[in-house]
């Protein structure tokens, strides 16, 4: 898919990986609908990047009815949707059993609800919209890119909910890609390692240095712009389908 032809929904598109993706797509001539709870940042991006290129929706990705309505509004605004990049997510830590006792079930459920069910919720609605598109010269009607994590493969102690949610994103990539192959809709996932997102901003400098030093090469934290660069590479390469790509500098996470 040519980036100038992209009409994308980017969940979590107002900060971190999603913001970097929004900026890159717009810079390449695409149009973006930001689905994000952070209204202040979402509207600021619309003002900065231009109303003709970006629209914002205050979205709870776990709300089925709201997502259905807002995808319809995106189509009414832009004419169609041919790309979905899901970056919305949370990373609430917690051991299964700590000194305070068993992990509260609602904390586990919340992470699964946002990271896995929320991802699927937007995907199911966006994919249905993409099925209505006219195919391009490659027979392609759309591209879906979900965000997993290296924690899906090497989850650390205290990451049980996060790892389970991201493992679910990995697990659904291939079956969904196979289902939508006949429609010309590609489905991919990116599994980032340690990326310098707002999650790291509150850490003390020694902790940031320690985390960065654990990445073999490049020996630093990843940049959100590098995630966005990979999104663009997936969009323009029609043979990328049904796969999870690690974006991690060869890191393999230790138990803790």
FENCORMO-V514566 format. One record per backbone hydrogen bond with DSSP energy under -1.0 kcal/mol. CO is the residue of the C=O (numbers start at 1). NH is the residue of the N-H. E is the energy in kcal/mol with one decimal. If there is no record, write none. Layout:
<<CO,NH,E> <CO,NH,E>>
//
This chain:
<<2,5,-1.8> <3,6,-1.4> <6,31,-2.5> <7,82,-2.2> <7,83,-1.4> <8,33,-2.9> <9,85,-2.7> <10,13,-1.1> <10,35,-2.1> <11,87,-1.3> <12,15,-1.1> <15,18,-1.0> <15,19,-1.3> <16,20,-2.2> <17,21,-2.0> <18,22,-2.7> <19,23,-2.7> <20,24,-2.1> <21,25,-2.6> <22,26,-2.3> <23,27,-2.2> <24,28,-1.5> <25,30,-3.0> <26,29,-1.7> <31,8,-3.0> <32,55,-2.0> <33,10,-2.4> <34,57,-2.7> <35,12,-2.8> <37,39,-1.5> <38,42,-2.3> <39,43,-2.7> <40,44,-1.7> <41,45,-2.0> <42,46,-1.7> <43,47,-2.2> <44,48,-2.2> <45,49,-3.1> <46,50,-2.1> <50,53,-1.5> <50,54,-2.0> <53,32,-2.7> <55,34,-3.1> <57,36,-2.1> <60,63,-2.2> <63,67,-2.3> <64,68,-2.3> <65,69,-2.2> <66,70,-2.6> <67,71,-2.6> <68,72,-1.7> <69,73,-1.7> <70,74,-2.1> <71,75,-2.2> <72,76,-2.1> <73,77,-1.8> <74,78,-3.2> <75,79,-2.3> <82,143,-1.8> <83,9,-2.1> <84,145,-3.2> <85,11,-1.9> <96,103,-3.1> <98,101,-1.7> <101,98,-2.5> <104,107,-1.1> <104,108,-1.3> <105,109,-2.7> <106,110,-2.0> <107,111,-1.4> <108,112,-2.0> <109,113,-2.8> <110,114,-2.3> <111,115,-2.5> <112,116,-1.6> <112,117,-2.4> <113,118,-1.5> <116,120,-2.4> <117,121,-2.8> <118,122,-1.9> <119,123,-2.0> <120,124,-2.8> <121,125,-1.2> <122,126,-2.7> <123,127,-3.0> <124,128,-1.3> <125,129,-1.7> <126,130,-2.3> <127,131,-1.9> <129,132,-1.2> <130,133,-1.9> <136,139,-2.2> <140,136,-2.0> <142,186,-2.3> <143,84,-2.2> <144,188,-3.0> <145,86,-2.4> <146,190,-2.4> <149,152,-1.8> <150,153,-1.7> <150,154,-2.6> <156,159,-2.3> <158,94,-2.3> <159,163,-3.6> <160,164,-2.1> <161,165,-2.4> <162,166,-2.5> <163,167,-2.5> <164,168,-1.7> <165,169,-1.4> <166,170,-2.1> <167,171,-2.6> <168,172,-1.6> <170,173,-1.2> <172,176,-1.7> <173,177,-2.2> <174,178,-2.6> <175,179,-2.0> <176,180,-2.3> <180,185,-2.0> <181,184,-1.3> <184,141,-3.1> <184,142,-1.4> <186,144,-2.7> <187,242,-2.5> <188,146,-2.6> <189,245,-2.5> <190,148,-3.2> <191,247,-2.2> <192,150,-2.2> <194,222,-3.3> <195,197,-2.1> <197,200,-2.3> <200,203,-1.5> <204,208,-1.9> <205,209,-2.7> <206,210,-2.3> <207,211,-2.4> <208,212,-2.5> <209,213,-2.2> <211,214,-1.0> <212,215,-1.5> <218,220,-2.5> <222,196,-3.1> <223,226,-1.5> <223,227,-1.2> <224,228,-2.2> <225,229,-1.9> <226,230,-1.7> <227,231,-2.2> <228,232,-2.1> <229,233,-2.0> <230,234,-2.4> <231,235,-2.3> <232,236,-2.0> <237,240,-1.6> <243,189,-2.0> <245,191,-3.1> <247,193,-2.3> <248,251,-1.3> <249,217,-1.9> <255,157,-3.5>>
//
